[in-house]
Amino acid sequence: MQIVAAAGLTVEVQPCTSSEFLRPAPRPRNSVLANRLLQLEELDNMPEWTTDFAEFWARHGAQL
């Protein structure tokens, strides 16, 4: 939905569950992108995805 809003589109986005979106390989129920070992060492400094998305869109959005 973020990219639709950033592009200024007025379309309806209908979310679906993982079971409705068939993939060629099974996926785990919880596939959160995290690194437990980095967290334990207090080195996990992954920024919020919205920050990087905004930077990406500002740089490349007009070309898409």
C-alpha positions in Angstrom: 0.0 0.0 0.0 2.9 2.3 0.7 4.1 2.3 -2.9 0.5 2.9 -4.2 0.2 5.9 -2.0 3.7 7.2 -2.9 2.8 6.9 -6.6 -0.4 8.9 -6.1 -2.5 6.1 -7.4 -6.2 5.7 -6.5 -6.6 2.0 -6.8 -8.0 -0.4 -4.2 -5.4 -2.8 -2.7 -6.9 -6.0 -1.5 -4.6 -7.8 1.0 -4.4 -11.6 0.9 -3.2 -14.2 3.3 -0.1 -16.4 2.6 -2.4 -19.3 2.0 -4.2 -17.4 -0.7 -1.0 -16.3 -2.4 0.4 -19.6 -3.8 4.2 -19.8 -4.0 6.3 -22.6 -5.5 8.0 -23.3 -2.2 6.6 -23.5 1.3 7.2 -20.5 3.6 7.5 -20.4 7.3 4.6 -18.9 9.3 6.8 -16.3 10.9 9.6 -15.1 8.6 10.4 -11.8 10.3 13.7 -10.4 9.1 15.7 -10.3 12.3 19.2 -11.5 13.4 19.0 -12.8 16.9 22.8 -12.9 17.4 23.2 -9.3 16.4 20.4 -8.4 18.8 22.2 -10.2 21.6 25.3 -8.2 20.9 23.3 -5.0 20.6 24.5 -4.6 17.1 21.1 -4.9 15.4 20.6 -1.4 14.0 18.3 -2.2 11.0 16.3 1.0 10.3 12.6 1.0 9.9 11.7 0.0 6.3 9.6 3.2 5.9 12.8 5.3 6.3 14.6 3.5 3.5 11.5 3.4 1.3 11.1 7.1 1.5 14.7 7.6 0.5 14.4 5.1 -2.3 11.2 6.7 -3.6 12.7 10.2 -3.4 15.7 9.0 -5.5 13.9 6.6 -8.0 10.2 7.1 -7.8 9.9 9.4 -10.8 11.6 6.7 -13.0 9.2 4.0 -12.0 
